[in-house]
């Protein structure tokens, strides 16, 4: 992240749970998310299927995101 730690804390204070949902790789989001368990991302390459099947395969469902909160 290019922003300073103090700037990030002014936007997202300590103690606030932060969840990241990224339809790409998690690289870089570790600084923002509360923990690595709070990042839903796609860290593999090469899946080919209808998009609804792919997002379900990777856990991009409302239910899974709500569980993270």
PyMOL commands that set and color helices and strands:
alter all, ss='L'
color gray80, all
select helices_A, chain A and resi 5-11+29-31+36-38+51-57+62-68
alter helices_A, ss='H'
color red, helices_A
select strands_A, chain A and resi 20-22+39-41
alter strands_A, ss='S'
color yellow, strands_A
deselect
rebuild
show_as cartoon
